[in-house]
Amino acid sequence: MSASQEPKEFTEVLRGYIQTNLELAKLEIVERGSVIGTAIFSGVVIAVFGLLALALLSIGASFYFGQLFGDIFAGFALVSGFYLLLAGVLFLFRKRIVEKTIRDKILHELLVQQ
């Protein structure tokens, strides 16, 4: 093997190594994207069914309290007031409860190897 052959072989090996690493990085990005996409999709499906169940339970509770108080409007007002109170609490603590939880979940999905 001549001395001029060695740099060419080294360059080819280095080029192959870099190309292999680029392909590996692409595959890891695709895998990470599919994991995150699947998590988002399943979260949306669960949220839709959860919200549907919550809405139906809220309507049922409104009618129940309406019959209890003898006024349907009062039942709906009570349940609406509960949701307004809950929204106020979430608004006040949104940075600590909501934003931090969502941010931590996203960072966990992006950075932690699975």
PyRosetta script that sets phi, psi and omega in degrees:
from pyrosetta import init, pose_from_sequence

init()
pose = pose_from_sequence("MSASQEPKEFTEVLRGYIQTNLELAKLEIVERGSVIGTAIFSGVVIAVFGLLALALLSIGASFYFGQLFGDIFAGFALVSGFYLLLAGVLFLFRKRIVEKTIRDKILHELLVQQ")
pose.set_psi(1, 130.3)
pose.set_omega(1, -177.4)
pose.set_phi(2, -87.0)
pose.set_psi(2, 164.8)
pose.set_omega(2, -178.3)
pose.set_phi(3, -67.7)
pose.set_psi(3, -29.2)
pose.set_omega(3, -179.7)
pose.set_phi(4, -77.3)
pose.set_psi(4, -20.5)
pose.set_omega(4, 178.2)
pose.set_phi(5, -71.5)
pose.set_psi(5, -38.0)
pose.set_omega(5, -174.6)
pose.set_phi(6, -61.4)
pose.set_psi(6, -46.0)
pose.set_omega(6, 178.5)
pose.set_phi(7, -63.0)
pose.set_psi(7, -35.6)
pose.set_omega(7, 178.5)
pose.set_phi(8, -66.2)
pose.set_psi(8, -42.7)
pose.set_omega(8, 178.5)
pose.set_phi(9, -65.0)
pose.set_psi(9, -42.5)
pose.set_omega(9, 178.2)
pose.set_phi(10, -61.2)
pose.set_psi(10, -43.1)
pose.set_omega(10, 179.6)
pose.set_phi(11, -63.5)
pose.set_psi(11, -41.6)
pose.set_omega(11, 179.3)
pose.set_phi(12, -66.7)
pose.set_psi(12, -41.9)
pose.set_omega(12, 178.0)
pose.set_phi(13, -64.1)
pose.set_psi(13, -43.8)
pose.set_omega(13, 178.6)
pose.set_phi(14, -63.0)
pose.set_psi(14, -43.1)
pose.set_omega(14, 178.3)
pose.set_phi(15, -62.2)
pose.set_psi(15, -42.6)
pose.set_omega(15, 177.4)
pose.set_phi(16, -64.1)
pose.set_psi(16, -39.8)
pose.set_omega(16, 178.1)
pose.set_phi(17, -63.1)
pose.set_psi(17, -45.9)
pose.set_omega(17, 179.6)
pose.set_phi(18, -64.1)
pose.set_psi(18, -43.0)
pose.set_omega(18, 179.8)
pose.set_phi(19, -64.2)
pose.set_psi(19, -40.7)
pose.set_omega(19, 177.8)
pose.set_phi(20, -64.2)
pose.set_psi(20, -42.0)
pose.set_omega(20, 177.6)
pose.set_phi(21, -64.6)
pose.set_psi(21, -37.4)
pose.set_omega(21, 176.9)
pose.set_phi(22, -64.9)
pose.set_psi(22, -42.1)
pose.set_omega(22, 177.8)
pose.set_phi(23, -63.7)
pose.set_psi(23, -41.6)
pose.set_omega(23, 178.0)
pose.set_phi(24, -62.3)
pose.set_psi(24, -43.1)
pose.set_omega(24, 178.3)
pose.set_phi(25, -62.1)
pose.set_psi(25, -41.6)
pose.set_omega(25, 178.0)
pose.set_phi(26, -61.8)
pose.set_psi(26, -44.5)
pose.set_omega(26, 179.7)
pose.set_phi(27, -64.5)
pose.set_psi(27, -38.7)
pose.set_omega(27, 178.0)
pose.set_phi(28, -66.0)
pose.set_psi(28, -38.1)
pose.set_omega(28, 177.5)
pose.set_phi(29, -65.7)
pose.set_psi(29, -43.4)
pose.set_omega(29, 178.8)
pose.set_phi(30, -63.3)
pose.set_psi(30, -42.8)
pose.set_omega(30, 179.3)
pose.set_phi(31, -62.7)
pose.set_psi(31, -46.9)
pose.set_omega(31, -179.8)
pose.set_phi(32, -61.2)
pose.set_psi(32, -41.9)
pose.set_omega(32, 177.9)
pose.set_phi(33, -63.0)
pose.set_psi(33, -40.4)
pose.set_omega(33, 179.8)
pose.set_phi(34, -68.7)
pose.set_psi(34, -36.7)
pose.set_omega(34, 177.8)
pose.set_phi(35, -64.8)
pose.set_psi(35, -46.1)
pose.set_omega(35, -179.9)
pose.set_phi(36, -66.8)
pose.set_psi(36, -42.6)
pose.set_omega(36, 178.5)
pose.set_phi(37, -60.9)
pose.set_psi(37, -42.6)
pose.set_omega(37, 178.3)
pose.set_phi(38, -65.1)
pose.set_psi(38, -41.4)
pose.set_omega(38, 178.8)
pose.set_phi(39, -64.0)
pose.set_psi(39, -41.2)
pose.set_omega(39, 178.3)
pose.set_phi(40, -64.7)
pose.set_psi(40, -46.1)
pose.set_omega(40, -178.8)
pose.set_phi(41, -61.2)
pose.set_psi(41, -47.6)
pose.set_omega(41, -179.5)
pose.set_phi(42, -66.1)
pose.set_psi(42, -35.0)
pose.set_omega(42, 176.3)
pose.set_phi(43, -64.0)
pose.set_psi(43, -40.3)
pose.set_omega(43, 178.6)
pose.set_phi(44, -66.2)
pose.set_psi(44, -43.5)
pose.set_omega(44, 179.4)
pose.set_phi(45, -62.0)
pose.set_psi(45, -45.9)
pose.set_omega(45, 179.0)
pose.set_phi(46, -63.1)
pose.set_psi(46, -40.9)
pose.set_omega(46, 179.7)
pose.set_phi(47, -63.8)
pose.set_psi(47, -40.8)
pose.set_omega(47, 179.5)
pose.set_phi(48, -61.9)
pose.set_psi(48, -48.4)
pose.set_omega(48, 179.6)
pose.set_phi(49, -67.2)
pose.set_psi(49, -36.8)
pose.set_omega(49, 177.1)
pose.set_phi(50, -64.2)
pose.set_psi(50, -42.9)
pose.set_omega(50, 178.6)
pose.set_phi(51, -67.0)
pose.set_psi(51, -37.4)
pose.set_omega(51, 176.6)
pose.set_phi(52, -62.7)
pose.set_psi(52, -45.6)
pose.set_omega(52, 178.1)
pose.set_phi(53, -63.6)
pose.set_psi(53, -41.7)
pose.set_omega(53, 178.8)
pose.set_phi(54, -62.9)
pose.set_psi(54, -40.9)
pose.set_omega(54, 179.0)
pose.set_phi(55, -63.4)
pose.set_psi(55, -44.6)
pose.set_omega(55, -179.9)
pose.set_phi(56, -67.4)
pose.set_psi(56, -40.1)
pose.set_omega(56, 176.0)
pose.set_phi(57, -63.8)
pose.set_psi(57, -37.5)
pose.set_omega(57, 178.8)
pose.set_phi(58, -65.6)
pose.set_psi(58, -41.3)
pose.set_omega(58, 177.8)
pose.set_phi(59, -64.6)
pose.set_psi(59, -43.8)
pose.set_omega(59, 177.8)
pose.set_phi(60, -61.3)
pose.set_psi(60, -43.7)
pose.set_omega(60, 178.8)
pose.set_phi(61, -64.2)
pose.set_psi(61, -38.1)
pose.set_omega(61, 178.8)
pose.set_phi(62, -62.1)
pose.set_psi(62, -45.6)
pose.set_omega(62, 178.4)
pose.set_phi(63, -66.1)
pose.set_psi(63, -39.1)
pose.set_omega(63, 178.9)
pose.set_phi(64, -61.0)
pose.set_psi(64, -52.0)
pose.set_omega(64, 179.5)
pose.set_phi(65, -65.0)
pose.set_psi(65, -32.0)
pose.set_omega(65, 176.2)
pose.set_phi(66, -62.1)
pose.set_psi(66, -43.4)
pose.set_omega(66, 177.2)
pose.set_phi(67, -68.8)
pose.set_psi(67, -37.0)
pose.set_omega(67, 179.7)
pose.set_phi(68, -62.8)
pose.set_psi(68, -41.9)
pose.set_omega(68, -179.5)
pose.set_phi(69, -88.8)
pose.set_psi(69, -9.0)
pose.set_omega(69, -178.9)
pose.set_phi(70, 79.0)
pose.set_psi(70, 12.4)
pose.set_omega(70, -179.9)
pose.set_phi(71, -147.3)
pose.set_psi(71, 114.1)
pose.set_omega(71, -177.7)
pose.set_phi(72, -59.7)
pose.set_psi(72, -40.2)
pose.set_omega(72, 179.6)
pose.set_phi(73, -57.8)
pose.set_psi(73, -40.4)
pose.set_omega(73, -179.7)
pose.set_phi(74, -63.3)
pose.set_psi(74, -38.0)
pose.set_omega(74, 177.9)
pose.set_phi(75, -64.0)
pose.set_psi(75, -45.2)
pose.set_omega(75, 178.9)
pose.set_phi(76, -68.2)
pose.set_psi(76, -36.7)
pose.set_omega(76, 178.5)
pose.set_phi(77, -64.9)
pose.set_psi(77, -39.4)
pose.set_omega(77, 179.6)
pose.set_phi(78, -63.8)
pose.set_psi(78, -47.3)
pose.set_omega(78, -179.6)
pose.set_phi(79, -66.5)
pose.set_psi(79, -40.0)
pose.set_omega(79, 177.5)
pose.set_phi(80, -64.0)
pose.set_psi(80, -40.8)
pose.set_omega(80, 177.5)
pose.set_phi(81, -61.6)
pose.set_psi(81, -39.1)
pose.set_omega(81, 176.6)
pose.set_phi(82, -60.3)
pose.set_psi(82, -45.1)
pose.set_omega(82, 179.9)
pose.set_phi(83, -67.5)
pose.set_psi(83, -35.8)
pose.set_omega(83, 175.9)
pose.set_phi(84, -64.6)
pose.set_psi(84, -41.1)
pose.set_omega(84, 177.1)
pose.set_phi(85, -63.0)
pose.set_psi(85, -44.7)
pose.set_omega(85, 178.1)
pose.set_phi(86, -62.0)
pose.set_psi(86, -42.3)
pose.set_omega(86, 178.0)
pose.set_phi(87, -63.1)
pose.set_psi(87, -39.4)
pose.set_omega(87, 178.0)
pose.set_phi(88, -63.6)
pose.set_psi(88, -43.1)
pose.set_omega(88, 178.9)
pose.set_phi(89, -64.3)
pose.set_psi(89, -43.8)
pose.set_omega(89, 177.9)
pose.set_phi(90, -63.5)
pose.set_psi(90, -36.8)
pose.set_omega(90, 178.6)
pose.set_phi(91, -65.2)
pose.set_psi(91, -43.1)
pose.set_omega(91, -178.9)
pose.set_phi(92, -66.5)
pose.set_psi(92, -37.4)
pose.set_omega(92, -176.8)
pose.set_phi(93, -107.8)
pose.set_psi(93, 23.3)
pose.set_omega(93, -173.6)
pose.set_phi(94, -61.5)
pose.set_psi(94, -37.7)
pose.set_omega(94, -178.6)
pose.set_phi(95, -67.8)
pose.set_psi(95, -42.6)
pose.set_omega(95, -177.5)
pose.set_phi(96, -76.2)
pose.set_psi(96, -41.5)
pose.set_omega(96, -172.7)
pose.set_phi(97, -92.1)
pose.set_psi(97, -58.8)
pose.set_omega(97, -169.4)
pose.set_phi(98, -80.8)
pose.set_psi(98, -57.9)
pose.set_omega(98, -173.9)
pose.set_phi(99, -63.7)
pose.set_psi(99, -43.0)
pose.set_omega(99, -179.6)
pose.set_phi(100, -64.1)
pose.set_psi(100, -42.4)
pose.set_omega(100, -179.7)
pose.set_phi(101, -63.1)
pose.set_psi(101, -45.9)
pose.set_omega(101, -179.1)
pose.set_phi(102, -67.1)
pose.set_psi(102, -44.5)
pose.set_omega(102, 179.7)
pose.set_phi(103, -60.7)
pose.set_psi(103, -44.8)
pose.set_omega(103, -179.9)
pose.set_phi(104, -63.7)
pose.set_psi(104, -38.8)
pose.set_omega(104, 179.2)
pose.set_phi(105, -65.0)
pose.set_psi(105, -43.8)
pose.set_omega(105, 179.7)
pose.set_phi(106, -65.1)
pose.set_psi(106, -45.9)
pose.set_omega(106, 179.6)
pose.set_phi(107, -63.5)
pose.set_psi(107, -37.8)
pose.set_omega(107, 177.4)
pose.set_phi(108, -61.7)
pose.set_psi(108, -44.7)
pose.set_omega(108, -179.4)
pose.set_phi(109, -65.9)
pose.set_psi(109, -34.8)
pose.set_omega(109, -177.4)
pose.set_phi(110, -78.9)
pose.set_psi(110, -38.0)
pose.set_omega(110, -168.5)
pose.set_phi(111, -101.3)
pose.set_psi(111, -29.0)
pose.set_omega(111, -174.0)
pose.set_phi(112, -85.5)
pose.set_psi(112, 128.7)
pose.set_omega(112, 176.9)
pose.set_phi(113, -68.9)
pose.set_psi(113, 140.3)
pose.set_omega(113, 179.9)
pose.set_phi(114, -116.4)
pose.dump_pdb("model.pdb")
